[in-house]
């Protein structure tokens, strides 16, 4: 429950209809720390904002080592 909705800097996630679900492949060693059922959802106001974030999550980040391959699963979702 929020006491003062008008003081929020961002809309609550419940009002954002477009999302990305991030989960780990079972072979990812990070699952030993967080479990094989770990997942996280990111929510966006518009489909275009979600698609831009999705493309950014898919790109090869400049701080990754050559040959590193991400072991996360990304899935576009809607409410």
C-alpha positions in Angstrom: 0.0 0.0 0.0 1.3 3.5 -0.9 0.5 6.4 1.4 1.0 9.1 -1.2 0.8 8.0 -4.8 1.4 11.6 -6.0 4.9 11.6 -4.6 6.1 8.7 -6.8 8.8 9.4 -9.3 7.8 6.4 -11.5 4.5 4.6 -12.0 4.1 1.4 -10.0 4.9 -1.8 -12.0 1.2 -2.8 -11.9 0.4 0.0 -14.4 3.1 -1.0 -16.9 1.7 -3.6 -19.4 4.9 -4.6 -21.3 7.6 -6.7 -19.7 10.6 -8.9 -20.0 11.1 -12.0 -18.0 14.7 -12.9 -17.2 15.6 -16.4 -16.1 18.7 -18.6 -16.0 19.5 -21.7 -17.9 19.8 -24.7 -15.7 23.5 -25.1 -16.6 24.4 -21.6 -15.3 26.6 -21.9 -12.2 24.8 -18.8 -10.7 21.8 -21.2 -10.1 23.9 -22.7 -7.3 23.4 -19.4 -5.4 19.9 -18.3 -6.4 18.3 -21.6 -7.4 17.1 -23.0 -10.7 13.7 -21.3 -10.4 15.1 -17.7 -10.1 13.6 -15.2 -12.4 13.1 -11.4 -12.6 10.6 -9.3 -14.5 11.2 -5.8 -15.8 8.1 -3.7 -16.7 7.7 -0.8 -19.2 5.0 1.7 -20.2 5.2 1.0 -23.9 6.0 -1.8 -26.3 8.7 0.3 -27.9 10.4 1.0 -24.6 10.3 -2.7 -23.8 11.7 -3.7 -27.2 14.5 -1.2 -26.8 15.4 -2.6 -23.4 15.2 -6.2 -24.8 17.6 -5.3 -27.7 20.0 -3.8 -25.1 19.8 -6.9 -23.0 20.7 -9.0 -26.0 23.7 -7.0 -27.2 27.3 -8.0 -26.5 28.2 -5.7 -23.6 31.6 -3.9 -23.8 32.7 -5.3 -20.4 32.2 -9.0 -21.4 35.2 -11.0 -22.3 35.7 -12.3 -25.8 34.0 -15.7 -26.1 31.7 -15.1 -23.2 28.1 -16.2 -24.0 25.3 -15.0 -21.7 23.3 -17.9 -20.1 20.1 -15.9 -19.4 16.8 -16.5 -21.1 14.8 -13.4 -22.1 11.1 -13.6 -22.8 8.8 -10.7 -23.9 5.6 -10.7 -21.8 2.4 -8.7 -21.6 -0.2 -8.3 -18.9 
